[in-house]
């Protein structure tokens, strides 16, 4: 019996606004800029990268590269993309675990 596997793509699971928000929140908690850019790229692909690029004022290839995880998008680009996607950036205090004196996301 042959078993066939399909390639995993996060985009396939970003079907609702709640899915997208939860995904981005989880990625932001990691605090890794390249991962955040790649996650925004996943959301952009889920939403129509070509239209998003037009709305942001970039070429499709330029936006795809910037949000690939290999790119280094400016904060301005991240804010524009978030806005066009109907999202906003927000900041919250880092909770500190006083027993270990380490910052904990949440």
C-alpha positions as CSV (number, residue, x, y, z in Angstrom):
1,X,0.0,0.0,0.0
2,X,1.4,3.4,-1.1
3,X,0.9,6.3,1.3
4,X,0.8,9.7,-0.3
5,X,1.6,12.8,1.8
6,X,0.9,16.3,0.7
7,X,3.2,19.2,1.6
8,X,2.2,21.1,4.7
9,X,1.3,24.7,4.1
10,X,0.3,27.0,7.0
11,X,-1.8,29.0,4.5
12,X,-4.2,26.1,4.2
13,X,-5.2,26.7,7.9
14,X,-5.5,30.5,7.9
15,X,-9.2,30.5,6.9
16,X,-10.7,32.9,9.4
17,X,-9.8,36.2,11.0
18,X,-9.5,34.4,14.4
19,X,-7.1,31.8,12.9
20,X,-4.9,34.6,11.5
21,X,-4.9,36.6,14.7
22,X,-4.1,33.5,16.8
23,X,-1.3,32.5,14.4
24,X,0.3,36.0,14.4
25,X,0.0,36.3,18.2
26,X,1.7,32.9,18.7
27,X,4.5,34.0,16.3
28,X,5.0,37.4,17.9
29,X,5.4,35.7,21.3
30,X,8.5,33.9,20.0
31,X,10.0,37.4,19.3
32,X,12.0,36.3,16.3
33,X,11.8,39.1,13.6
34,X,12.4,36.7,10.6
35,X,9.6,34.4,11.9
36,X,7.2,37.4,12.2
37,X,8.0,38.5,8.7
38,X,7.5,34.9,7.4
39,X,4.2,34.7,9.3
40,X,3.0,37.9,7.7
41,X,4.0,36.4,4.4
42,X,1.9,33.4,5.1
43,X,-1.1,35.6,5.9
44,X,-0.4,37.6,2.7
45,X,-0.4,34.4,0.6
46,X,-3.7,33.3,2.3
47,X,-5.3,36.6,1.5
48,X,-4.0,37.3,-2.1
49,X,-0.4,38.4,-2.3
50,X,-0.8,40.2,-5.6
51,X,-3.7,42.4,-4.4
52,X,-2.0,43.1,-1.1
53,X,1.2,44.2,-2.9
54,X,-0.8,46.6,-5.0
55,X,-2.6,48.0,-1.9
56,X,0.7,48.4,-0.1
57,X,2.4,50.0,-3.1
58,X,5.0,47.4,-3.7
59,X,5.7,44.8,-6.5
60,X,4.4,41.3,-5.8
61,X,8.0,40.0,-6.0
62,X,9.3,42.7,-3.6
63,X,6.6,42.0,-1.0
64,X,7.1,38.3,-1.3
65,X,10.8,38.6,-0.8
66,X,10.4,41.0,2.2
67,X,7.9,38.7,3.9
68,X,9.8,35.5,3.1
69,X,11.6,35.1,6.4
70,X,14.8,35.7,4.4
71,X,14.0,39.4,3.9
72,X,14.3,42.2,6.4
73,X,11.2,44.4,5.9
74,X,11.2,47.8,7.4
75,X,8.8,48.6,10.2
76,X,7.0,50.9,7.8
77,X,6.4,47.9,5.5
78,X,5.2,45.7,8.4
79,X,2.8,48.4,9.5
80,X,1.4,49.0,6.0
81,X,0.9,45.3,5.4
82,X,-0.8,44.9,8.8
83,X,-3.1,47.8,8.1
84,X,-4.1,46.6,4.6
85,X,-4.8,43.1,6.1
86,X,-7.1,44.8,8.6
87,X,-4.7,44.2,11.5
88,X,-3.0,46.5,14.0
89,X,0.2,46.2,15.9
90,X,-0.1,46.4,19.6
91,X,2.3,46.2,22.5
92,X,1.8,44.8,26.0
93,X,4.0,44.6,29.0
94,X,6.2,41.5,29.4
95,X,5.2,39.6,32.5
96,X,8.1,38.7,34.7
97,X,8.3,35.4,36.6
98,X,9.7,36.7,39.9
99,X,10.9,33.3,41.0
100,X,13.2,32.9,38.1
101,X,13.5,36.6,37.2
102,X,12.8,35.8,33.5
103,X,10.5,37.5,31.2
104,X,7.5,35.5,30.1
105,X,5.2,36.3,27.2
106,X,1.6,36.5,27.9
